[in-house]
Amino acid sequence: MSLRFEPRVAAASLSGESDADWARTAAPYVGAAFLGGIAIDEPTREAAREMVERERTEFLPDDPVAFVDRQLATLENVPLVAGFNVRTTSVDPLRSVAAVCEGRDAVLEVNAHCRQDEMCAVGAGETLLADTERLCTYVRVAAEVGVPVSVKVRTEVTGVDLPETARRVVDAGADAVHVDAMDSEAVVADVAGGVADAEGATVIANNGVRDRETVREYLAYGADAVSVGRPSDDPEILERVAEATTSWFTREAHP
């Protein structure tokens, strides 16, 4: 399967900030918005509490599953593909959130990306990149519910073969690999090549996407779409990125 949206621009999750109102504001310029990230089991919620104590912003509702449902419900009539980025160390809460996303026609995004010390200490976030079998288990659990699955990953994690990891999560049932390229933009080409044999798998490139030049760089590396992170609340940047992305794919279709 694949994760397709038009324009091929997503608003990427910012922990504690990316909620339904944020997605609604971005909707005129993007085809998808990933809300969250949100901690959904007790170890990750405790990690999130510790992060809040050092003044990071986090979503910490009393009931994270109900929170996801409420947030997605408010986006029912908004013209975009909604998704929720989740952090977990266990499968039962993941299965519950996946069921909510499936019922709301939304995407479940597994967070193998967060590099905060507290999340890594409990075995969530980017630590999953070094534990590919556990990451694939999470993907399979969500995919078995019937929900589209994205996996958010990052480059520059020591000892991780990211193209191989991408191939394995797609084989496990992921519909998209959402790559934070950090300062290693060319790795996007390796990831795209790694999943090329998986029919329909979507590669979304993230990091520094601001203008025509950055859009073209990632799409030339083989990404199917791009995403905007920190400035996703800036309509001027979103409009510029959307125009550049649409122009690229129009040219590809009509050279």
C-alpha positions in Angstrom: 0.0 0.0 0.0 1.0 3.7 -0.1 0.2 6.9 1.7 -0.8 9.5 -0.9 -1.9 13.1 -0.4 -2.1 16.2 -2.5 -0.3 18.5 -2.5 2.5 16.2 -1.5 3.4 18.4 1.5 2.9 17.3 5.1 3.0 19.3 8.3 5.2 17.3 10.7 4.5 16.8 14.3 6.0 19.0 17.0 5.6 17.5 20.5 3.1 19.4 22.6 2.3 21.9 19.8 0.8 20.0 16.8 -2.9 19.7 17.6 -6.1 19.9 15.6 -6.1 23.7 15.5 -2.6 23.6 14.2 -3.6 21.1 11.5 -6.6 23.2 10.5 -4.5 26.3 10.1 -2.1 24.4 7.8 -4.8 22.7 5.8 -5.0 25.2 2.9 -1.4 24.5 2.1 -0.7 20.8 2.9 -2.1 17.4 2.0 -1.4 15.8 5.3 -0.7 16.8 8.9 0.8 14.5 11.6 -0.4 15.6 15.0 1.5 14.8 18.2 3.9 13.4 19.2 2.1 11.9 22.1 3.2 9.5 24.8 0.6 6.7 25.1 1.9 4.2 27.7 3.1 4.8 31.2 6.9 4.7 30.6 6.7 7.2 27.9 4.2 9.4 29.8 6.6 9.4 32.8 9.4 10.4 30.4 7.2 13.2 29.0 6.5 14.4 32.6 10.2 14.6 33.2 10.6 16.5 30.0 7.9 19.0 31.1 9.8 19.6 34.3 12.7 20.9 32.2 10.3 23.2 30.4 9.6 21.2 27.2 6.1 21.2 25.9 4.3 17.9 25.8 0.8 16.5 25.4 -0.2 14.8 28.7 -3.9 14.3 28.7 -5.4 12.1 31.4 -6.5 9.6 28.7 -4.2 9.7 25.6 -6.4 7.4 23.6 -9.5 9.5 24.1 -7.4 12.6 23.4 -6.4 11.2 20.0 -10.0 10.4 19.2 -11.3 13.9 20.2 -8.5 15.6 18.2 -9.1 13.6 15.1 -12.9 14.0 15.4 -12.6 17.8 15.0 -10.7 17.3 11.7 -13.4 15.1 10.0 -14.4 17.8 7.5 -11.0 19.3 7.0 -9.6 18.5 3.6 -6.4 16.8 4.5 -5.0 13.4 5.5 -4.6 13.4 9.3 -2.2 11.3 11.3 -1.0 11.0 14.8 2.6 10.5 15.9 2.8 8.2 18.9 5.6 7.2 21.3 5.3 3.9 23.2 7.2 0.9 24.6 4.2 -1.5 24.6 1.8 -2.8 22.0 -1.6 -2.7 23.8 -1.9 1.2 23.9 -0.5 1.2 20.3 -3.3 -1.2 19.2 -5.9 1.0 20.9 -4.7 4.2 19.2 -4.4 2.4 15.9 -8.1 1.4 16.2 -9.0 5.1 16.9 -7.1 6.2 13.8 -8.6 3.5 11.7 -12.1 4.6 12.8 -11.3 8.2 11.9 -9.6 7.5 8.5 -6.4 8.7 9.9 -2.7 7.5 9.8 -0.9 6.0 12.8 2.7 7.2 12.8 5.2 5.2 15.0 7.8 7.5 16.5 11.3 6.1 16.0 12.6 9.6 15.9 12.6 11.4 19.3 16.1 11.8 20.6 15.2 13.3 24.0 17.2 11.5 26.8 14.1 10.7 28.8 12.4 8.9 25.9 15.5 7.1 24.9 16.1 5.9 28.5 12.7 4.1 28.5 13.3 2.5 25.1 11.2 4.8 22.9 12.0 7.2 20.1 15.2 6.7 18.2 16.2 3.7 20.3 13.8 1.7 18.2 16.1 2.2 15.2 18.6 0.0 16.9 15.9 -2.5 17.8 14.5 -3.1 14.4 12.6 -6.3 15.3 10.7 -4.4 18.1 10.0 -1.5 15.7 8.7 -4.0 13.1 6.5 -5.6 15.7 4.9 -2.2 16.4 4.3 -1.7 12.7 2.7 -5.1 12.3 0.4 -4.6 15.3 -0.9 -1.3 13.9 -1.1 -2.6 10.3 -3.1 -5.6 11.5 -5.8 -3.2 12.8 -6.1 -2.0 9.3 -4.8 1.6 9.7 -2.3 3.1 7.3 1.1 3.2 9.1 3.9 5.7 8.8 7.2 5.4 10.6 9.1 8.6 11.6 12.9 8.0 11.6 16.0 10.1 11.7 19.4 9.9 10.1 22.8 10.1 11.9 22.0 7.5 14.6 25.2 5.6 15.3 25.3 2.0 14.2 22.0 2.1 12.3 21.6 1.1 8.6 18.7 3.4 7.9 18.0 2.1 4.3 17.9 -1.5 5.6 15.6 -0.4 8.6 13.3 1.4 6.1 13.1 -1.7 4.0 12.3 -3.9 6.9 9.5 -1.7 8.3 7.9 -1.5 4.9 8.1 -5.3 4.6 6.4 -5.3 8.1 3.5 -3.3 6.7 4.4 0.4 6.8 2.9 2.5 4.1 5.3 5.4 4.6 8.8 6.1 5.9 9.0 9.7 7.2 12.7 10.6 7.2 14.2 13.5 9.2 17.4 13.9 7.2 19.2 16.0 9.8 22.4 17.1 8.0 22.6 14.0 5.8 20.1 14.9 3.1 21.6 12.4 0.6 20.5 9.5 2.8 17.0 10.1 1.5 18.2 8.7 -1.8 19.4 5.6 -0.1 16.1 5.1 1.8 14.1 5.6 -1.3 16.3 3.1 -3.1 15.9 0.7 -0.2 12.1 0.6 -0.4 11.9 0.8 -4.2 10.9 -2.8 -4.5 8.1 -2.4 -2.0 5.3 -1.3 -4.3 3.6 1.9 -3.2 5.7 2.7 -0.2 5.9 6.4 0.3 9.1 8.3 1.4 8.5 11.6 3.0 11.6 13.8 3.4 11.8 16.2 6.4 14.3 18.8 7.7 15.0 22.3 6.5 12.2 22.3 4.0 11.6 26.0 3.4 11.7 26.8 -0.3 12.0 25.7 -3.9 15.6 24.7 -3.6 15.1 22.4 -0.5 12.0 20.9 -2.0 13.8 20.1 -5.3 16.8 18.6 -3.5 14.7 16.1 -1.6 12.5 15.2 -4.5 15.5 14.8 -6.8 16.8 12.3 -4.2 13.6 10.2 -4.8 11.3 11.4 -2.0 7.6 11.1 -2.9 6.7 14.0 -0.6 8.2 16.5 1.8 7.2 17.7 5.2 7.6 21.0 7.1 8.5 20.9 10.8 9.3 23.9 12.9 7.8 26.6 10.6 4.6 24.6 9.9 2.7 27.5 11.4 4.0 30.0 8.8 1.5 30.2 5.9 4.1 32.0 3.7 6.5 29.1 4.0 3.8 26.4 3.6 2.5 28.1 0.5 6.0 28.4 -1.0 6.7 24.7 -0.4 3.3 23.6 -1.7 3.9 25.6 -4.9 7.4 24.2 -5.4 6.2 20.6 -4.8 3.2 20.9 -7.2 5.5 22.4 -9.8 8.0 19.6 -9.5 5.4 16.8 -10.0 3.6 18.7 -12.8 6.9 18.9 -14.6 7.5 15.2 -14.0 4.1 14.3 -15.4 4.4 16.7 -18.4 8.1 17.1 -19.2 
